[in-house]
Amino acid sequence: MSREGREYYEEGVRLETSGDVSGAFDAFRRSAKANPRIAAPYVGLARILTQNRQRKDAISCLERAVSCEPANASVRAILGQTLAEDGQLDAARTVFEAVLDETPFAPAALLGLGAVYEDLGDRAAAADAYRQLLLGHPGNAEGLGGLLAVAEGDALYVTMREARAQLEKADDQDAALIGYALGKALARAGDTDGAFDAWSAANDARRRETGPFDRNAFDRRLDRLCEIFSSRFIEARRRGGEQSDRPVFVVGLPRSGTTLTEQILSAHPEVYGAGELDLLADLATGLPDRFGRADPPWPDAAAEMTQGHVGGVGSDYLGRIAQLAPETASRVIDKQPLNFWNLGLVAVALPNARIIHCRRDIRDCGLSIYSENFTPDQRWATDLSDIAHYWRGYRRLMQHWREVSSLQILDVDYENVVADLEGQSRRLLDFAGLPWDNCVLDFHQTNRAVQTPSRWQVRQPLYQSSSGRWRSYEDRLGPLAEAAKDA
C-alpha cells in the first residue's frame, strides 16, 4: 500500500472507531482510489455499507476486495458472511467451501458454513462443519457452542463433557458463549437444574465482560419518548407521512413469538417476510442528517421533525423494502422485535402500517431471554430482575403508543397461537387485510432460511409443551414470578 493510501486507510479506521461514519467512508474511498489493488480499503467500505443495511453494495465492494487478493481467506470469509446475511445462502456456501478447499480448518469459513446449514435447517451438515472446526481448533468456543446446538444422541453427551472441560479454563467471553449453549443442551437432555446453573454462570460472565444494565438511562429514554411523541405532536405530522399499507411491523420482547408470527404470515403467497430489519432504527438515529448536522441525537431529534422530514423517512423506508420484496407481495413483514421503541416514528411516517404486537407469559419469555446468547449490548438480558424491569418499561411504552396514536395494533398472545393455530392465523390474516389460505397452517414446512435463535422451533409443528416451560424452573424465577403478578 502506498504511503498516501495507508494514511487514508488509517484515518478511516480512526474515524470509524470514533463514530464518524461518513468521514470514515470518504477516507476508505480515497484509500481505495490511491491503492485500487489492495483489499483492505474495500473491506472498510463494505463494513460501513453493511452497517447501513446496504448489503448489495457491500457485497460488490467485497467482491472487488477478493479480486484484489484472491488468496486472502479472511476477506473471502467476510464475503461469505455478508452473502449469508443478505439471504444468499447458496452463494455463501459456495464461497465458504472454496475457502475450505484451500484452507481446510479456516475458522471463519467453518463457522459461516455451519451457520448457513443451520439457517437452512440441515442439522447434520451444520454439526459436521462444527466438528471439522473443533478438529482443527480444539476447544474453540464458537465451534463448541454451535455443535452443542445441533448435536444429537451420544454425540451431544460427548460434546457436553468437552464443553465442561473447556469452561474450567475459559475467559469471560468464551465462558458466556459456551455456557449459554451448554445450558440449552442440558435442558434438551432433561437436566433443568444443570441447565439453569449453566445459564446463570454464562450471564455472570457476560455481565463481567460488558458491565451492568443502566436502569436509570433506560427509564430516561422511555420518559423522553413519551414526552416528545404526544398525541398533538403525532397528529400535527402524520398527514405528511407515506400512506402505504404495505408494511407490517411485528414487535414485542425477543422470544415472544415474533418469528412464529412472521413464519405464519410469510407462508401466505401475498406476503414477503423480510426478517429482522434494522432499517427503522437506522432512519431514527440518522434523522439529524436530514437537518444537515450531527445533532441532536435520537430521540431528541424527533422534536424537530417537520411534515417534510416525516415524508422523507416514510419514502426511504418504502423504497428499501421495495428493493427486498417482490412486486407481488402486498404485505412486507419487518419482524425486528425492538421496533416497539420506534413506533412513534411509524405513527407519523407510515401511519397506515399495521402493528402486530406479540405477547407471552413473562415467565416463559423471560426464561427464554435469560438462556439466550444475545449481542453484548443487550445488557438487560443477563439478569432476571433487569429483564422484569425492561418488560415493565416496554409495556408502559406500548400502552403509550395506543393512547397517543391511531396506529392499527393487534395483540397476539403466544399461548393462544399454540392452543388455536387456525383461529389465530385467521385473526392475523384478517388484520393484515389478506384472504384466507390454508398454506399458513403448514408454516413449519417452509423452505425459507430462518436466521434467528428460533430457527429450529419454527421448523416443527406447534406443541402445547412450548407453553408453560417456566414451571420446570419455577423456584429459580423469583423476579419473573413477581412480574407475572403485574400482568
C-alpha positions in Angstrom: 0.0 0.0 0.0 1.3 3.4 -0.9 2.0 5.9 1.8 -0.9 8.1 0.8 -3.3 5.1 0.6 -2.1 3.9 4.1 -2.7 7.3 5.6 -6.2 7.5 4.2 -6.9 3.9 5.4 -5.6 4.6 8.9 -7.7 7.8 9.0 -10.7 5.8 8.0 -10.2 3.3 10.8 -9.7 6.1 13.3 -12.9 7.9 12.2 -14.9 4.7 12.1 -13.9 4.0 15.7 -14.8 7.5 16.8 -18.3 7.1 15.2 -17.7 9.4 12.2 -19.2 7.0 9.7 -19.4 9.4 6.8 -15.8 10.6 7.3 -14.6 7.1 7.5 -16.4 6.1 4.3 -14.8 9.0 2.5 -11.3 8.1 3.8 -11.7 4.5 2.8 -12.9 5.6 -0.6 -9.8 7.8 -1.0 -7.5 4.9 0.1 -9.1 2.6 -2.4 -8.6 5.2 -5.2 -4.9 5.5 -4.2 -4.4 1.7 -4.0 -7.0 0.1 -6.3 -5.3 -3.4 -6.0 -5.3 -3.6 -2.2 -8.3 -5.3 -0.4 -8.3 -3.5 3.0 -10.0 -0.2 1.8 -12.8 -2.1 0.1 -13.3 -4.2 3.2 -13.6 -1.0 5.2 -16.1 0.4 2.8 -18.1 -2.9 2.9 -18.1 -2.8 6.7 -19.8 0.6 6.7 -22.2 -0.3 3.9 -23.2 -3.4 5.8 -23.9 -1.4 9.0 -26.1 0.9 6.9 -28.0 -2.1 5.5 -26.6 -1.6 2.0 -25.6 -5.2 1.7 -25.8 -5.3 -2.1 -23.2 -2.5 -2.3 -21.2 -4.1 0.4 -21.1 -7.4 -1.5 -19.8 -5.5 -4.6 -17.0 -4.0 -2.5 -16.1 -7.4 -1.1 -16.1 -9.0 -4.5 -13.7 -6.2 -5.6 -11.5 -7.0 -2.5 -11.4 -10.7 -3.3 -10.4 -9.9 -6.9 -7.5 -7.8 -5.5 -6.3 -10.5 -3.1 -7.9 -13.8 -4.2 -5.6 -15.8 -1.8 -6.8 -13.8 1.2 -9.0 -16.4 3.0 -10.2 -13.8 5.6 -11.6 -11.5 3.0 -13.3 -14.3 1.2 -14.9 -15.5 4.5 -16.2 -11.9 5.1 -17.8 -12.0 1.7 -19.4 -15.3 2.6 -20.7 -14.0 5.8 -22.2 -10.9 4.1 -23.8 -13.0 1.4 -25.4 -15.1 4.2 -26.7 -12.1 6.0 -28.2 -10.9 2.7 -30.1 -14.3 2.4 -27.9 -15.6 -0.4 -27.2 -18.8 1.4 -26.2 -20.9 -1.7 -23.7 -18.3 -2.8 -22.4 -18.0 0.8 -22.0 -21.8 1.0 -20.0 -21.8 -2.3 -17.7 -19.1 -1.0 -17.1 -20.9 2.3 -16.5 -24.3 0.6 -14.0 -22.7 -1.8 -12.0 -21.3 1.1 -12.1 -24.7 2.8 -10.8 -26.4 -0.3 -7.6 -24.4 0.1 -7.6 -24.0 3.9 -9.5 -27.0 5.4 -9.6 -25.7 9.0 -10.2 -21.9 8.4 -12.3 -21.0 11.5 -14.4 -18.2 9.9 -15.3 -20.3 6.9 -16.3 -23.3 9.0 -18.4 -21.2 11.4 -20.0 -19.5 8.5 -20.7 -22.8 6.8 -22.2 -24.2 10.0 -24.5 -21.2 10.4 -25.6 -21.4 6.7 -26.6 -25.1 7.3 -28.4 -24.1 10.5 -30.3 -21.4 8.6 -31.3 -24.0 6.0 -32.4 -26.4 8.7 -29.8 -29.1 7.9 -28.7 -30.1 11.4 -26.4 -32.9 10.3 -24.4 -30.8 7.9 -24.1 -28.0 10.5 -22.8 -30.5 13.0 -20.2 -31.7 10.5 -18.9 -28.2 9.9 -18.6 -27.5 13.7 -16.8 -30.9 14.2 -14.3 -30.0 11.5 -13.7 -26.7 13.2 -13.0 -28.4 16.6 -10.8 -30.9 14.9 -8.5 -28.2 13.7 -9.0 -25.9 16.7 -9.8 -27.9 19.8 -11.8 -26.1 22.4 -12.9 -23.3 20.1 -15.8 -21.7 22.0 -17.9 -20.8 18.9 -17.4 -24.2 17.5 -18.4 -25.8 20.8 -21.4 -23.6 21.0 -22.5 -24.4 17.5 -22.1 -28.1 18.0 -24.0 -28.1 21.3 -26.9 -26.6 19.5 -27.1 -29.2 16.8 -25.6 -32.4 18.1 -27.9 -35.3 19.0 -27.7 -38.6 20.8 -24.4 -39.8 22.2 -22.6 -37.1 20.3 -24.4 -34.5 22.3 -23.2 -36.0 25.6 -19.6 -36.2 24.3 -19.8 -32.5 23.4 -21.2 -31.6 26.8 -18.3 -33.2 28.5 -15.9 -31.3 26.3 -17.7 -28.1 27.0 -17.5 -28.6 30.8 -13.8 -29.2 30.5 -13.3 -26.1 28.4 -15.3 -23.9 30.8 -12.7 -24.6 33.5 -10.1 -22.6 31.6 -12.2 -20.2 29.5 -12.2 -16.4 29.8 -15.4 -14.5 30.3 -16.2 -14.1 26.7 -15.7 -17.8 25.9 -17.4 -18.8 29.1 -20.5 -17.0 28.1 -20.6 -18.4 24.6 -20.1 -22.0 25.8 -22.4 -21.6 28.9 -25.5 -20.5 27.0 -25.2 -23.4 24.6 -24.4 -25.9 27.3 -27.5 -24.8 29.2 -29.7 -25.4 26.2 -28.1 -28.8 25.6 -28.7 -29.8 29.3 -32.3 -28.6 29.0 -32.8 -30.8 25.9 -31.4 -33.7 28.0 -33.9 -33.0 30.8 -31.4 -31.6 33.4 -33.2 -28.4 34.3 -31.2 -27.6 37.4 -27.9 -28.1 35.4 -29.3 -26.0 32.6 -30.2 -23.1 34.8 -26.9 -23.2 36.6 -25.1 -23.1 33.2 -27.2 -20.1 32.1 -26.6 -18.3 35.4 -22.8 -18.8 35.0 -23.0 -17.6 31.4 -24.9 -14.5 32.3 -22.5 -13.7 35.2 -19.6 -14.0 32.7 -21.4 -11.7 30.2 -22.0 -9.1 32.8 -18.4 -9.1 33.9 -17.5 -8.7 30.2 -19.9 -5.9 29.4 -20.9 -4.2 32.6 -24.4 -3.9 34.2 -27.6 -2.7 32.7 -28.2 1.1 33.3 -31.9 1.2 34.5 -31.8 4.9 35.0 -30.7 5.6 31.4 -33.4 3.1 30.2 -36.1 5.0 32.2 -34.9 8.4 30.9 -35.1 7.1 27.4 -38.7 6.0 28.0 -39.7 9.3 29.6 -38.2 11.3 26.7 -40.0 9.3 24.0 -43.3 9.7 25.8 -42.7 13.4 26.3 -41.9 14.1 22.6 -44.4 11.8 21.0 -47.6 13.3 22.4 -51.0 12.9 20.6 -50.8 16.5 19.5 -47.2 16.0 18.1 -48.3 12.9 16.1 -51.5 14.4 14.8 -49.7 17.5 13.5 -47.3 15.4 11.4 -48.9 12.2 10.3 -50.5 13.7 7.2 -47.1 14.3 5.9 -46.3 10.6 6.1 -46.5 8.0 3.4 -50.0 6.4 3.3 -49.0 2.9 2.1 -50.4 -0.1 4.0 -47.7 -2.4 2.7 -45.5 -2.5 5.8 -46.4 -4.8 8.7 -44.3 -4.5 11.8 -44.1 -7.4 14.2 -42.9 -6.2 17.6 -42.6 -7.4 21.2 -39.9 -8.6 23.5 -37.4 -11.0 22.0 -38.6 -14.7 22.3 -42.2 -13.6 22.5 -43.3 -15.4 19.3 -42.3 -12.8 16.7 -40.5 -15.4 14.5 -43.5 -17.7 14.7 -45.9 -14.9 13.7 -43.7 -14.0 10.8 -43.5 -17.6 9.6 -47.2 -18.0 9.7 -47.8 -14.8 7.7 -44.9 -15.4 5.3 -46.4 -18.7 4.2 -49.1 -16.7 2.6 -48.5 -16.1 -1.2 -49.1 -12.4 -0.9 -46.7 -11.8 1.9 -42.9 -11.3 2.0 -41.0 -11.9 5.3 -38.1 -9.5 5.3 -36.7 -10.8 8.7 -35.3 -8.5 11.4 -34.6 -5.2 9.6 -32.6 -2.5 11.4 -33.9 0.0 8.9 -36.4 1.8 11.1 -33.7 2.2 13.9 -31.3 3.5 11.2 -33.8 6.0 10.0 -34.4 7.2 13.5 -30.8 7.6 14.5 -29.9 9.1 11.1 -32.6 11.8 11.5 -30.1 14.6 12.2 -28.6 14.1 8.7 -31.9 15.4 7.3 -31.3 18.6 9.3 -27.8 18.9 7.8 -26.0 18.5 11.1 -24.8 15.8 13.5 -27.2 16.6 16.4 -29.4 16.4 18.4 -29.3 12.6 18.7 -32.4 10.5 18.6 -34.9 10.7 20.2 -34.4 14.5 20.8 -34.1 14.9 17.1 -37.7 13.8 16.7 -38.9 17.1 18.2 -37.6 19.0 15.1 -39.3 16.8 12.5 -41.5 18.6 10.0 -44.0 17.1 7.7 -41.3 17.1 5.0 -38.9 15.1 7.2 -41.7 12.7 8.1 -42.5 12.1 4.4 -38.8 11.5 3.6 -38.5 8.9 6.3 -41.6 7.1 5.1 -40.5 7.2 1.5 -37.0 5.9 2.4 -38.5 3.0 4.3 -40.8 2.0 1.5 -38.0 2.3 -1.1 -35.8 0.0 0.9 -38.4 -2.7 1.4 -39.3 -2.4 -2.3 -35.7 -3.5 -3.0 -36.1 -6.5 -0.8 -39.6 -7.8 -1.7 -41.1 -9.0 -4.9 -43.7 -6.7 -6.5 -46.3 -9.4 -6.0 -46.1 -9.0 -2.2 -48.9 -6.8 -1.0 -47.5 -7.0 2.6 -43.9 -6.9 3.8 -43.2 -8.2 7.3 -40.5 -6.4 9.3 -40.1 -8.6 12.4 -37.5 -6.6 14.3 -38.9 -7.1 17.9 -37.3 -4.0 19.3 -39.1 -1.8 16.8 -41.5 -1.1 19.7 -39.1 1.7 20.5 -39.7 3.3 17.2 -43.5 3.1 16.8 -43.7 6.9 17.3 -41.8 7.3 14.1 -44.1 4.8 12.4 -47.1 6.7 13.6 -46.0 9.8 11.7 -44.0 8.4 8.7 -46.1 5.3 8.0 -49.5 5.9 9.7 -51.3 3.2 7.8 -48.8 0.5 8.7 -50.1 -2.4 10.7 -48.5 -3.4 14.0 -48.7 -6.9 15.3 -47.8 -6.9 19.0 -46.5 -10.3 20.2 -47.1 -11.1 23.9 -46.0 -14.1 26.0 -46.2 -15.0 29.7 -43.2 -13.1 31.1 -42.1 -16.3 33.0 -41.7 -18.2 29.7 -40.5 -15.2 27.8 -38.0 -14.1 30.5 -36.6 -17.5 30.9 -36.0 -17.8 27.2 -34.3 -14.4 27.1 -32.1 -15.4 30.1 -31.0 -18.6 28.3 -30.2 -16.8 25.0 -26.8 -15.6 23.8 -27.8 -12.1 22.7 -25.4 -9.5 21.5 -23.4 -8.0 24.4 -25.1 -4.6 24.1 -28.4 -6.2 25.4 -27.2 -5.9 29.0 -30.7 -6.1 30.4 -30.9 -9.7 29.2 -28.4 -11.1 31.7 -30.3 -10.6 35.0 -33.8 -11.7 35.9 -34.5 -8.5 37.8 -33.3 -6.4 34.8 -35.5 -8.5 32.4 -38.5 -7.8 34.6 -37.6 -4.0 34.7 -37.2 -3.9 30.9 -40.5 -5.8 30.5 -42.4 -3.2 32.6 -40.9 -0.3 30.7 -41.8 -1.9 27.3 -45.4 -2.5 28.5 -45.6 1.1 29.5 -44.3 2.3 26.1 -46.7 0.1 24.2 -49.6 1.5 26.2 -48.4 5.0 25.4 -48.4 4.3 21.6 -52.0 3.0 22.0 -53.1 6.2 23.8 -51.4 8.8 21.6 -51.5 7.4 18.1 -54.1 6.0 15.7 -51.9 3.1 14.7 -53.6 -0.2 14.0 -52.3 -2.6 16.7 -53.2 -6.2 17.1 -52.2 -8.1 20.3 -51.3 -11.7 19.6 -50.7 -13.9 22.7 -48.2 -16.8 22.1 -50.2 -19.1 24.3 -53.3 -18.6 22.2 -51.4 -19.3 18.9 -50.2 -22.6 20.4 -53.7 -23.5 21.6 -55.6 -22.5 18.4 -53.3 -22.1 15.4 -56.0 -21.8 12.8 -58.1 -19.4 14.8 -55.2 -17.1 15.5 -53.9 -17.4 11.9 -57.3 -16.2 10.7 -57.1 -13.2 13.1 -53.6 -12.4 11.7 -54.7 -12.6 8.1 -57.9 -10.6 8.7 -55.9 -7.9 10.4 -53.4 -7.8 7.5 -56.3 -7.5 5.0 -55.5 -10.8 3.4 -57.7 -13.6 2.2 -57.6 -17.0 4.0 -55.1 -19.5 2.6 -54.7 -23.0 4.2 -50.9 -22.9 3.5 -50.3 -20.7 6.5 -51.1 -23.7 8.7 -48.1 -25.5 7.2 -45.7 -22.7 8.0 -43.2 -25.2 9.6 -42.7 -26.9 6.2 -41.1 -23.7 4.8 -38.0 -23.8 2.7 -37.2 -20.2 3.7 -34.0 -19.6 5.6 -34.6 -18.7 9.2 -31.8 -16.5 10.7 -32.9 -16.1 14.4 -32.5 -18.2 17.5 -35.9 -19.7 16.8 -34.7 -21.4 13.6 -35.3 -24.9 14.9 -38.6 -24.3 16.7 -40.4 -22.8 13.7 -39.5 -25.8 11.6 -41.6 -28.0 13.9 -45.3 -28.3 14.3 -46.7 -26.5 17.4 -46.9 -28.4 20.6 -48.7 -27.5 23.8 -45.4 -28.1 25.7 -44.0 -24.9 24.2 -46.1 -23.0 26.7 -45.6 -23.3 30.5 -42.0 -24.3 30.2 -41.2 -22.0 33.1 -42.9 -24.4 35.6 -39.8 -26.7 35.4 -37.7 -23.7 36.7 -40.4 -22.1 39.0 -38.3 -22.0 42.1 -35.5 -20.1 40.3 -37.6 -17.3 38.7 -38.4 -15.0 41.6 -38.3 -11.6 39.7 -40.2 -13.0 36.8 -42.8 -14.5 39.0 -43.3 -11.2 40.7 -43.6 -9.5 37.2 -46.2 -12.1 36.2 -48.5 -10.8 39.0 -48.5 -7.4 37.3 -49.8 -9.0 34.1 
